[in-house]
């Protein structure tokens, strides 16, 4: 994945994008607040935190995504050398603008605040770059590994698959209407402090323990505008399931 000459020679725009991704990702990563930068219906449409749109364009959601994402951005600098910095800057602006507009429209259309924040990062640019990569970059070598036919471009495709948080977020968004419907119909009650409780009947002679809510899950719910104490209790009731916990909190607020 060298992408031609080493470094950012004749690729100042690519260098700016890589630096921006690092500057946005590393400080929040050190503070364990990756999920704070993702777009959500609550933050975008209700709390009007427009600054998240800019942050979500550059900040990766996890350390592995940052490593592989920066490596791909560094490799794709070859396109800037081919078409020039001005045209490549237009390509970056167009791909990232379309990507964020699609996310905003999807959040506005679905209107479901129970979503985890959409995974942040310059994925609009990265995956858009695979189109010219597929058509314009020729295959120079072919080889076999364990009987599987591969080429030198295969490693770039494999690097694009090393984004587990993005894939998980995508599949969770595709499957949300069909999951946990039975749980969402359970009755909800609230205390005087508007903290939700689930009315359950425990089996006689059995006792189950639930894991303590993780800090990232609590931060996700708090970023949606919920009270920390209510978020902790809702996560404890739902076995640390952020989607179900947010549904409980929303139902509690509406009563």
N, C-alpha and C positions, 0 to 999 in steps of 0.2 A: 504493500500500500504506500509506495513512495510518491506516486503522482507526478513523476518527473524530477526536475531539479529540487534539491533539498531546500528547506526553508520556505519563506514567503517571497522569494524573488519574483518580481512582476505580478504579485498577487496581494496588493495592499487591502483590498476589500475583504478577501478571505481572512486575512490576519485580523482585521477589525471584528469580524463575526466571531472568530475563535476567542479573542480577548474578551469580547462582550459576554460570551457564554461562560467563560471562566469567572469573570467578575460578578456575574449574577448568581452563579451556582455555588461557588466555593464558600462565600460568607454565610449563606443560608444553610449550606450543608454542614458547616462546622457547628452551627447552632441547632442542628437536627430539626430544621423547619422547612424541609423540602416541600411538604404538602401544602404549606401556606401559600405557595405561588400558583397553584393550579386554579383554573377558572371553575366557578360553580354558579348556579342560578342565584343562590343566596347572596353571594358577594357581588355579583355583576349587576343583577337587576333590582335587588332590594337594598343592599348596602351601598351600591354605586361606587365600588372601589375600582375605578377605571385604571388605576396604576397597575393593577394585576395583569391587564392585557399586555402592557409592555414587558413586565417581568416574565410572564409566561412564554413570551416569544423567544427568550434566550436562556432562561434558567432550566437546567435539567433536574429531574425529580429524584435522582439517586446517584451515588458514586459510580456504579457500573455504567449507567447511561451517560454520565459525563465523560468517562474514559472512551467508550466506543463512539459516542457522538462527536467528540472533538477530533478523534482519529479520522472519522469519515469527513468532517468538514475540512480537515487538513488535506485529505486525499483529493477531494473535489475541487481544490484550488486549481487543478489542471484546466478546468473549464474557463476560469478567469484568464488564464494564459492563452487559451485558444481564441476567445471571442473579445477579450479586452475588458478592462475594469469597469468601464461605463455600462456596457451591455450586461455584464454579470451583476452589477449593482441593481439594474432594472429587474433582472431575473429574481434576485433575492427579495426585493420589495414586493414584487408581484406574487411570488409563491407564499411568502409569509403573510401577506395581507389576505389572500384567499383562504389560507389555513385558519387564521384567527376569525375571519368573518363566518366561516362555516361552523366553527365552534360556538360563536355567539348566537348564530341563528338556531343551532341545534338546542342550546340551552333555553332560548326563548320559546322554541316550539314545544319542547317536552315539558317545560315548567315543572320539573321534578326536583325539589331541593334535596331529596334524599341521595342524589348522586354523590359519590366521592368527587372531589375536585378533579377536573380533567388534567391528565398528566401534562406538565409544562415542558417546554424545550423547543428548539428550532426544528421540529420534525417536518413542518411544511417544506422547509428548504432541503432537508436531508433526503426525504423521499421523492421530492420533485427532481432532485439531482440524479436519481436513478434512471429517469427517462433518457436524458442525453447520454448517461453512462451506458445504457443498454444499446443505444443506436449508434453512438459516435466513437466509443472506445473499442478498438478491435481486440480480438483474442490473439495473444502472441504465443502462448504455450498451452499445450494440453497434456494431461497426465492422468494416471489412474491410482486411486487409493482404495485398497480392499475391493477391487473390481468396479469401483464407481468412477465414471468418467468425469473429470474436473478440469478446470482451466484456471489461468491466473486471475480471472475476474470473479471466480467463485468465492474467494476470501472476502471480497468487498461485499458480496451479497450476504455472506454469513455474518459479517460484522453488523449489518443492518438488522439482523434477527436478534442481536444481543441487547434487546431493550425489553426486559421482562415486565417492568412496571407499565410500559405503554401497552403491551399486549394484554396484560391482565385488566387494565382499565378499559380497553376496547371491548373485550369479551363480556365484562361485567355490564357495560352499557348496552350491549346487544341482548343480553339475557335478562335484563331487569324486570320486564313485565311478567315473566313466567316463574320467577323465583320467590319463595317464601310467602306465597299467597295465603296459606293457612295461618301463618303467624300474624299477618297483618289484620286478620279478622278477629283476633283475640280482644276481649274487652279491656279498656284502659281506664284507670282511675288516677286521680291526682290528689296530692296532699294540699294543705293550706299554702305551702310554699311553691305550689305548681310543679312539684317534682313527680314524674310519672312512676306508677307502679303497675305491674302486670298481675292480674288476678289469676293465679294458678292453683291447681290442686295437686299436691305432692303425693306420690304413691306411698302407702303405709309401709314403714320399715326400711325405706331407702333414703339416702342422703347424697346429693350431688354438690360438687364444688365447682365454681367457675373461676377462670384465671383473672387476675387483676387486669384492669384496662391498661393498654399500652399508652405511652405518652403521645405517640403519633395519632392514635385514634381520638384521644381527648382533644388534641390540638385541632384535628380536622373538624370536630363538632363545634368547638369554640369558634373556629374561623367562620362557621355558618351562622354565628350569632347566638348560640345557646350558652346558658350559664354553665360554668365548669362543674359545679356540684351536680346539676341535673345531668350533664353529659356523663359523668362518672357512674351515676346510678343507672342510667339507661344502658350504658355499655355492660355493666355488671348483669343486668337483666337479660341481655341479648347475647351473652357469651362473647362479648367484645366484637360484635358485628356492627360496623358503623352505619350501614344502610338501614338496618332494622332499628337501631337506636335513634337515628334521625327521624324515622317515621313515628316512633313513640313520642318523641319530643314535639313534633309538629302537631300530632293529635292532641297532646296535652295542652298546647298553646291555643288550639281552636275551641277547647271546651271552657 
